[in-house]
Amino acid sequence: MEGDAGARQLNPDDPGQAERADAPEAAESAAPALTTDTAGGPTSRLASRGWFVGVCTALLVLAAAVATAGYLALRSNQDAGAVAQAEAEATQAAKDCVAATQAPDTAAMAESQQKIINCATGDYGAQATLYSGVLVEAYQAANAQVQVTDMRAAVERHNDDGSMDVLVALRVKLSNSEVQQQETGYRLRVQMAPDGGTYKIARLDQVTT
């Protein structure tokens, strides 16, 4: 019986034995395939992770650039708005102060004289006091009457000290003891400087050309 058992184990004609004999070889041939897949998995995942991190980094850089550009645009708009506001204030102050030098008549000169003094700052402060006194005398001597028919003003330039040069153009009708309703026009360059939260005249010159 032992001999028979040995013969059956070595008998190549036994189909079951052939399948059992081939099974280890199939397992061995399948093992490298499993090893390859297992080895390739982490590498593929690392490559995917690196690509994802790169994309995220690029998006963060882009978002930062967009945010910076937006901030700069907003700051630029704010600065432009502040400049426009300052120019409007300086221009209006120049017109109001120049109008004070064109009082309609002698009766209005007292108020205009004080306005001229209040409008002055810097070196023009002392000149304004003298100028307003002379103007009062001129009105009284000629019995002058003045009517402003047109006045326009615009900022000509910004100065390094924060002041602005405002060009004021006006036309007036003058009546006195010698002439009636004589219309004339002239231009003034008024340097407006910030003083106490408003703009005042630091210098005033007549433009001849």
C-alpha positions, 0 to 999 in steps of 0.5 A, spaced: 500 500 500 505 504 501 508 503 494 501 504 491 501 511 495 507 513 492 506 511 485 499 515 485 503 521 488 508 521 482 503 519 477 503 524 472 497 522 469 493 524 475 489 531 473 488 533 480 496 532 482 498 536 476 493 542 478 496 541 485 503 541 482 502 547 478 499 551 484 505 553 487 508 556 481 502 560 479 502 563 486 509 565 485 508 568 478 502 572 481 506 574 487 511 579 483 505 582 480 502 584 487 509 587 489 509 591 483 502 594 484 504 595 491 510 599 490 507 603 484 501 605 489 505 610 494 509 613 488 503 615 484 500 618 490 506 622 492 506 624 485 498 626 485 500 630 492 505 634 489 501 636 483 495 638 488 500 642 493 503 646 487 496 648 484 494 650 491 501 654 492 499 657 485 492 659 487 495 662 494 500 666 490 494 668 485 490 670 490 495 674 494 497 678 488 489 679 486 488 682 493 494 686 493 492 689 486 485 690 489 488 694 495 493 698 491 487 700 487 482 702 493 488 706 496 489 710 489 482 711 489 482 714 496 488 718 495 485 721 488 478 722 492 482 726 498 486 730 492 480 732 489 476 734 495 482 738 497 482 742 491 475 743 491 476 746 498 482 750 496 478 753 490 472 755 493 476 758 499 480 762 494 473 765 490 470 767 497 476 770 499 477 774 492 470 776 492 471 779 499 476 784 495 470 786 491 465 789 496 459 792 492 459 798 496 462 802 501 457 800 506 459 793 505 466 794 506 467 793 514 464 786 513 469 785 507 475 788 511 474 783 516 473 777 511 480 779 508 484 779 514 481 772 516 482 770 509 490 771 510 495 767 513 503 767 513 506 773 509 500 775 506 497 776 513 500 783 515 499 785 507 492 784 508 491 788 514 494 794 510 490 792 503 484 792 507 485 799 510 487 802 503 481 799 500 476 802 504 479 809 503 479 808 496 471 806 496 470 812 500 474 817 496 471 814 489 464 812 492 465 806 488 460 801 487 462 794 484 458 788 481 462 781 480 459 779 473 463 772 473 468 769 477 472 762 475 477 758 479 481 752 478 487 749 481 494 751 477 499 747 481 500 743 487 506 746 491 511 742 496 509 745 502 502 743 501 499 749 498 496 750 492 496 755 486 489 757 484 488 761 478 482 766 479 479 769 473 473 774 474 469 780 471 466 786 474 462 792 473 465 798 476 461 805 477 464 811 481 464 818 480 468 818 474 465 812 470 458 808 470 458 800 469 465 800 466 466 792 465 473 789 466 476 783 467 483 780 470 486 774 473 489 773 480 494 767 482 492 766 489 496 761 493 492 757 498 495 754 504 492 750 509 491 753 516 486 751 522 482 746 517 481 751 512 485 754 506 487 761 506 491 766 502 498 766 503 500 770 497 496 774 491 499 776 485 495 779 479 496 775 472 498 780 467 499 775 461 
